[in-house]
Amino acid sequence: MNETGDMEVLKNFTDILEQLGILYAIGGSMASSIYGVVRFTQDADITVEPFENQADQLYQLLRHRYYISREAMNAALIQRGSFNVIHLESAFKIDIFVRKDTAFEQQLILRRKLLWFSDSIGKNFAVVSPEDIVLLKLLWYRDGGQTSQRQWQDVLEILAVQKKNLDFEYLNRWAAVLGINDLFQKAVNLVGSG
């Protein structure tokens, strides 16, 4: 995220999504760095609305500047899974997650925030809300056997930096629905109220 070249790649990619009318929200370590503590990242995670009607156009617009597998993209659309594209010149990787048909994942797109990353890029990017990135990272932490200290640290850092701005009613409600309330309460208690 610190490198202007990577941000240019991200701008180019999201410009294409916007041109095709594909709604998106940047998540993962990039969102964590925005809301928590900045750290170097060599890729981007983006959740997108399903885009079956624009799939061929997306492939055609990307294939000369990015590595993209049409088969992987089509499988991700069918299974509501993920695929990646890699910028050929810089090797910057973008993991694309096709939004699942769950109430929570629908919220990811509805609640995304438009944020200005830098004057040199000159663009607002759609980013997963801080509440939703906390919930996503807790889910990844749980589903990974609670072994990823990076995911856990990201959660703690976002809670610490954003605690005065977070919607805790939303967080508590969805943590209960998603079955991660114990982890969320543990994280909140570790960060404390000071």
C-alpha positions as CSV (number, residue, x, y, z in Angstrom):
1,M,0.0,0.0,0.0
2,N,3.0,2.3,0.5
3,E,4.1,2.0,-3.1
4,T,2.7,4.4,-5.6
5,G,3.0,1.8,-8.4
6,D,0.8,-0.7,-6.5
7,M,-1.8,2.0,-5.9
8,E,-1.7,2.9,-9.6
9,V,-2.4,-0.8,-10.4
10,L,-5.3,-0.8,-7.8
11,K,-6.7,2.4,-9.3
12,N,-6.5,1.0,-12.8
13,F,-8.3,-2.2,-11.7
14,T,-11.0,-0.4,-9.8
15,D,-11.5,2.0,-12.7
16,I,-12.3,-1.0,-14.8
17,L,-14.8,-2.4,-12.2
18,E,-16.5,1.0,-12.1
19,Q,-16.6,1.3,-15.9
20,L,-18.4,-2.1,-16.0
21,G,-20.7,-1.1,-13.1
22,I,-19.4,-3.9,-10.8
23,L,-19.7,-2.8,-7.1
24,Y,-16.7,-3.6,-5.0
25,A,-15.1,-3.1,-1.5
26,I,-11.4,-3.4,-0.7
27,G,-10.8,-5.5,2.4
28,G,-8.0,-7.6,3.8
29,S,-4.7,-6.2,5.0
30,M,-5.2,-3.0,3.0
31,A,-8.4,-2.1,4.9
32,S,-6.6,-3.1,8.2
33,S,-3.8,-0.7,7.4
34,I,-6.3,2.1,6.7
35,Y,-8.3,1.6,9.9
36,G,-5.5,0.3,12.2
37,V,-1.8,0.3,12.0
38,V,-0.1,0.8,8.6
39,R,1.9,-2.2,7.4
40,F,3.3,-3.2,4.0
41,T,1.1,-5.4,1.9
42,Q,2.0,-7.0,-1.5
43,D,-1.6,-7.7,-2.6
44,A,-5.2,-6.5,-2.3
45,D,-8.4,-8.3,-1.4
46,I,-11.5,-7.1,-3.1
47,T,-15.1,-8.3,-2.6
48,V,-17.2,-7.8,-5.7
49,E,-20.9,-8.1,-6.5
50,P,-21.6,-11.1,-8.7
51,F,-20.9,-10.0,-12.3
52,E,-21.9,-12.9,-14.6
53,N,-23.3,-10.4,-17.2
54,Q,-20.0,-8.5,-17.3
55,A,-17.6,-11.4,-17.0
56,D,-16.5,-11.5,-20.7
57,Q,-16.0,-7.8,-20.8
58,L,-13.9,-7.9,-17.6
59,Y,-11.8,-10.7,-19.0
60,Q,-11.2,-8.8,-22.2
61,L,-10.3,-5.5,-20.4
62,L,-7.8,-7.3,-18.1
63,R,-6.2,-10.0,-20.2
64,H,-3.5,-7.8,-21.8
65,R,-2.2,-6.2,-18.6
66,Y,-3.0,-8.9,-16.0
67,Y,-2.7,-12.6,-15.7
68,I,-6.3,-13.8,-15.4
69,S,-7.7,-17.3,-15.8
70,R,-11.1,-17.3,-17.5
71,E,-11.8,-20.7,-16.0
72,A,-11.0,-19.7,-12.4
73,M,-13.1,-16.5,-12.8
74,N,-16.1,-18.5,-14.1
75,A,-15.7,-21.1,-11.3
76,A,-15.7,-18.3,-8.7
77,L,-18.8,-16.8,-10.2
78,I,-20.6,-20.2,-10.1
79,Q,-19.4,-21.2,-6.6
80,R,-19.4,-17.6,-5.1
81,G,-15.7,-18.2,-4.4
82,S,-12.5,-16.4,-5.3
83,F,-9.9,-16.0,-8.0
84,N,-7.0,-13.7,-8.5
85,V,-5.5,-11.5,-11.1
86,I,-1.8,-10.5,-11.2
87,H,-0.6,-7.3,-12.9
88,L,2.0,-8.5,-15.4
89,E,4.4,-5.6,-15.1
90,S,4.5,-5.3,-11.3
91,A,3.4,-8.7,-10.1
92,F,0.9,-7.0,-7.8
93,K,-1.8,-9.6,-7.0
94,I,-5.5,-8.8,-6.4
95,D,-7.6,-11.5,-4.8
96,I,-11.2,-11.2,-5.9
97,F,-13.9,-12.6,-3.7
98,V,-17.4,-12.9,-5.3
99,R,-19.9,-11.9,-2.7
100,K,-21.9,-14.8,-1.3
101,D,-25.6,-14.6,-0.9
102,T,-25.6,-14.2,2.8
103,A,-27.1,-11.2,4.7
104,F,-23.6,-10.4,6.2
105,E,-21.8,-10.4,2.9
106,Q,-24.6,-8.2,1.3
107,Q,-23.8,-5.8,4.2
108,L,-20.1,-5.6,3.1
109,I,-21.1,-3.9,-0.1
110,L,-23.9,-1.8,1.3
111,R,-21.8,-0.4,4.1
112,R,-18.6,0.2,2.2
113,K,-16.9,3.6,2.7
114,L,-15.5,5.8,0.0
115,L,-12.0,6.9,1.1
116,W,-9.4,9.1,-0.4
117,F,-6.0,7.3,-0.3
118,S,-3.7,9.9,-1.6
119,D,-3.5,13.1,-3.6
120,S,-1.1,11.4,-6.0
121,I,-3.6,8.8,-7.0
122,G,-6.5,11.2,-7.0
123,K,-9.4,8.8,-6.4
124,N,-11.9,7.6,-3.8
125,F,-11.7,3.9,-3.3
126,A,-14.6,1.8,-1.9
127,V,-13.4,0.1,1.3
128,V,-15.0,-2.4,3.6
129,S,-16.3,-0.6,6.7
130,P,-14.1,-0.8,9.9
131,E,-16.8,-2.8,11.6
132,D,-17.0,-5.3,8.8
133,I,-13.3,-5.8,8.5
134,V,-13.1,-6.6,12.2
135,L,-15.9,-9.2,11.8
136,L,-14.2,-10.6,8.6
137,K,-10.9,-10.9,10.3
138,L,-12.4,-12.6,13.4
139,L,-14.1,-15.1,11.0
140,W,-10.8,-15.8,9.2
141,Y,-9.1,-16.1,12.6
142,R,-11.7,-18.6,13.8
143,D,-11.8,-20.6,10.6
144,G,-8.0,-20.8,10.5
145,G,-8.0,-22.6,13.9
146,Q,-7.3,-19.3,15.8
147,T,-3.6,-19.6,14.9
148,S,-3.1,-16.5,12.7
149,Q,-1.5,-13.9,15.0
150,R,-1.6,-11.4,12.1
151,Q,-5.4,-11.6,11.8
152,W,-5.8,-11.3,15.6
153,Q,-3.3,-8.4,15.8
154,D,-5.2,-6.6,13.0
155,V,-8.5,-6.9,15.0
156,L,-6.9,-5.5,18.1
157,E,-5.2,-2.6,16.3
158,I,-8.4,-1.6,14.5
159,L,-10.4,-1.8,17.7
160,A,-7.8,0.3,19.5
161,V,-7.5,3.0,16.8
162,Q,-11.1,3.2,15.8
163,K,-12.9,2.5,19.1
164,K,-14.5,6.0,19.4
165,N,-15.8,5.7,15.8
166,L,-17.1,2.1,15.8
167,D,-20.8,1.0,15.8
168,F,-20.6,-1.4,18.7
169,E,-24.3,-2.2,18.5
170,Y,-23.7,-3.5,14.9
171,L,-20.6,-5.3,15.9
172,N,-22.3,-7.1,18.9
173,R,-25.3,-8.1,16.8
174,W,-23.3,-9.5,13.9
175,A,-20.7,-11.2,16.1
176,A,-23.6,-13.1,17.7
177,V,-25.1,-14.0,14.4
178,L,-21.8,-15.1,13.0
179,G,-20.9,-17.2,16.0
180,I,-17.8,-15.2,16.9
181,N,-19.1,-13.3,19.9
182,D,-16.7,-15.0,22.3
183,L,-13.7,-13.9,20.2
184,F,-15.1,-10.4,19.7
185,Q,-15.7,-9.9,23.5
186,K,-12.2,-11.2,24.2
187,A,-10.7,-8.7,21.7
188,V,-12.7,-5.8,23.2
189,N,-11.6,-6.8,26.7
190,L,-8.0,-6.9,25.6
191,V,-8.1,-3.5,24.0
192,G,-10.0,-2.1,27.0
193,S,-11.9,1.2,27.2
194,G,-8.9,3.4,27.9
